[in-house]
Amino acid sequence: MTPESAILVVNHPREFPWSVPGTVVVSARDYVTGLHNGDGRRTPVINLCRYDRYQGRGYYVSLLAEARGQRPLPDMKSVGDLQGGHLGGLARESFTAQLQKLLNGRPENECVVDTIFGRDPAARHDKLARAIFGEIAVPLLRVTFQRVGGRWQSTEARVLGMGDLTDEQREFVPEALASYLRQTRSRTTQRPDSSIAIAILHNPDAPDPPSNPAALENFQRVAADLGAQTEVLRRDDIERLSEFDGLFIRDTTRINHFTYEFARRAADEGLVVIDDPDSILRCNNKVFLHELLGRHNVPMPKTLMVHRSNTKDVVPTIGLPCVLKQPDSAFSQGVHKIENEQQLDEALDTLLSRSDLVLAQQWLPTAFDWRVGVLDRRAIYVCKYFMAPGHWQVIKREAQRKTEGMTKTMTIGEAPDSVVRIALRAANLIGDGLYGVDIKESGGKCYVMEINDNPNIDAGNEDAVLKDALYRDLIGVFMRRIREKRRVTAP
């Protein structure tokens, strides 16, 4: 394999018996478990697995390709869209307008188009297939269009696997793949903005909101002082996003969740978004973070990526006690302290029934965790989150109550330089949004535990030192980015 070769990932190599110049065929198992993950960065990774199941093997192919600095097709934005039933660019007005021209004159009210690397294997809808691929770049896709009230619209996009194709379509795949690899695609979307209005997404019924009511009031008050309009949106207000220039998500983000839908829709419509969809995807999966931090030599506790084939390696590699983490755990949930091998077997059996991969991590007992808030690639606050009384985590959950340890906030200058530096190294690998980096200090060394994309900013805790200056900083970043976007998109 040469460094320029594309990695073609399939469920089983027998699904792709052809030889396409510039590609190497790899099974999903070998790619995900690291037996074959390419020769270098920026390597194209063509994912022909089914990835419509959240945290299935095909899902992890694209996720890990991004973590390894490679170029997956589809990328995680498209995977997240399809798993959430979101049509992405296929719902955009510009595409819908083009759709009317491409399907003009058809007598029927439904049209189903299969696309293989942006081409129609039946050669009936080549222009439409190219337009679809330009909006949502997925190798094998079936899109359904329906005419409603005299106007065509996209109604469904379904991922296809090699087993879903007819014999003729399967024979077309290597030709379409070779053509795709020869081409360069460019996609640009712009949205002109006219006013500074920021939506704050918040669910008052959420059990662990990242901002308390007093903090939300502070955000809105400070924004008004700076000349920006704000409004709190609820989960049913997604159709109102086009009224705003920015979206600030103050709810616990997850994939397959309305928070991600809001982020994707807002990004599609050209809003400035915190948390942006890329940050949500990257921070919400600990497998991705493990690969990313490891590749960049960011210190972490000793960690093993566990799958069905290596469960017996946990104790020899990590030791006991250890911690098991489901990939999308948050707020101390989905994290299990394991004291003995019986607990380990029971917990792994449960966790691996939900996800193909689980993380086992070295147990590092500390009195507190460092939390460094990072915005726009710079530290904005530092806290000590102390463990809940009599517990090994910051939050202790019992049947009818939740107990949290105390928070001590300090200035950036007061915090150890080693803590701030490692937090910036880690967060800047994710992007330029708002992140909370959790760090344990043990034996004189710092270890990154988590990177959170929607860190807490609670009145009385994280704002204890900076007070209004913290809110001014955040709102100021929104306003600056909105103005910069206007200058770029101005005619």
Secondary structure, 3 states (H helix, E strand, C coil): CCCCCEEEEECCHHHCCCCCCCEEEEEHHHHHCCCCCCCCCCCEEEECCCCCCCCCHHHHHHHHHHHCCCEEECCHHHHHHHHCCCCHHHHCHHHHHHHHHHCCCCCCCEEEEEEECCECCCCCCHHHHHHHHHHCCCCEEEEEEEEECCEEEEEEEEECCHHHCCHHHHHHHHHHHHHHHHCCCCCCCCCCCCCCEEEEECCCCCCCCCCCHHHHHHHHHHHHHHCCEEEEECCCCHHHHHHCCEEEECCCCCCCCHHHHHHHHHHHCCCEEECCHHHHHHHCCHHHHHHHHHHCCCCCCCEEEECCCCHHHHHHHHCCCEEEEEEEEECCEEEEEECCHHHHHHHHHHHHCCCCCEEEEECCCCCEEEEEEEECCEEEEEEEEECCCCCCCCEEECCCCEEECCEEEECCCCCCHHHHHHHHHHHCCCCCCEEEEEEEEECCEEEEEEEECCCCCCCCCCCCCCCHHHHHHHHHHHHHHHHHHHHHHCC
